[in-house]
Amino acid sequence: MISFLDLKQINLRHEEQIMEAVSRVLNSGWYILGNEVTKFEEEFAQYCGTKHCIGVANALDGLTLILRAYGIDKDDEVIVPSNTYIASILAVTANGATPVLVEPNLSTFNINPAAIEEKITNKTKAIMVVHLYGQSCNMQPIFEIAKKYNLKIIEDCAQAHGAEYQTKKVGNIGNASAFSFYPGKNLGALGDGGAITTNDEQLYMKLKALRNYGSHKKYENIYKGVNSRLDELQAAILRVKLKFLDEDNSSRRKIADYYLNNITNKHIILPIVENNVASSHVWHIFAVRTLNRSNLQTYFEEKGIQTLIHYPIPPHKQVAYQEWRNRSYPISELIHEQILSLPISPVMTLDDAKYVVEVLNAYR
Ligand SMILES: *Cc1c(COP(=O)(O)O)cnc(C)c1O
């Protein structure tokens, strides 16, 4: 059986160091916003190349707080991709703002920069880009639009830890970015976790307070903040795992390259790496498209290969957004109907990948 992602195996590689980190926290006697969170924030900022990092409870909170800190609310519009995980959009509506959905590029799955400008109104305040499946968006045209209309660029980096656009890592491209450390992400904790990265000093100061009841100093509250802190224990574990992120991403890249070079089945449409720059993709998900997906998925299952769908229902078709149910985003809908994610992970062997390819190429 080839599982989609063997989280237990991934984490047990670092059992000794993780247990040591847990023990360090246990023995410190300090369990909220202590040394481990501070150190992780420093180390993750350095990894991304940003001045600042603020640990938060998860990426949804991170995105929500960024928008809030920029003062984006009920009279404002935010450009978001129609093809994304629902959290990107939930962050906008959580602030009472209006998400304006923009269709993706069918071959990269990421927001199509050429479709953004026509959606801009005098209410637009920001563009949220999502580096979906681990691939950096095509940013140059987006920078130009943001500059022309004076918009903030917010990056949803929940699937793209370590991916690069030109010479910079994601998280250091826009005005502010949110990362998720949900266990299955490329950098995953043993529970929920998230972080915001930014070079914006003012935003940084505000977010440090917002995540902690609106307080910089105990019992003095300058904002109506929330409790959304990165857990001390998770921070200690993430410090261990951050050291292996680049290595893990390059293991993912090896599997992805093997798939790209060896899958020859005519029924399968392979994903595209934009600009052919390997470092722009960290392969959180290896998604192929096919016309008869449920057949293919059953066939894989019979051969002992687990596949998943990211995602089966587009955001505008979710019950939570019933008000959009009559809208049509055909490219996004097509992707949601045809997409299938093949197994990929840092602990998957080349033999496993060979078996997946052999099985897939034999599919008729
Ligand atoms: C996982 C994910 C999120 C949400 O992350 P949490 O930490 O679970 O809140 C947001 N956006 C995208 C694109 C994701 O994949």
PDBQT file of the ligand as one rigid body, heavy atoms in Angstrom, charges set to zero:
ROOT
HETATM    1  C1  LIG A 401      -4.059  24.799   4.796  1.00  0.00    +0.000 C 
HETATM    2  C2  LIG A 401      -4.383  26.054   4.113  1.00  0.00    +0.000 A 
HETATM    3  C3  LIG A 401      -4.846  27.184   4.806  1.00  0.00    +0.000 A 
HETATM    4  C4  LIG A 401      -5.261  27.139   6.232  1.00  0.00    +0.000 C 
HETATM    5  O1  LIG A 401      -4.266  26.776   7.118  1.00  0.00    +0.000 OA
HETATM    6  P1  LIG A 401      -4.645  26.526   8.659  1.00  0.00    +0.000 P 
HETATM    7  O2  LIG A 401      -3.346  26.618   9.366  1.00  0.00    +0.000 OA
HETATM    8  O3  LIG A 401      -5.245  25.151   8.715  1.00  0.00    +0.000 OA
HETATM    9  O4  LIG A 401      -5.599  27.583   9.073  1.00  0.00    +0.000 OA
HETATM   10  C5  LIG A 401      -5.008  28.374   4.118  1.00  0.00    +0.000 A 
HETATM   11  N1  LIG A 401      -4.782  28.448   2.800  1.00  0.00    +0.000 NA
HETATM   12  C6  LIG A 401      -4.375  27.385   2.090  1.00  0.00    +0.000 A 
HETATM   13  C7  LIG A 401      -4.107  27.551   0.624  1.00  0.00    +0.000 C 
HETATM   14  C8  LIG A 401      -4.167  26.152   2.710  1.00  0.00    +0.000 A 
HETATM   15  O5  LIG A 401      -3.779  25.097   1.996  1.00  0.00    +0.000 OA
ENDROOT
TORSDOF 0
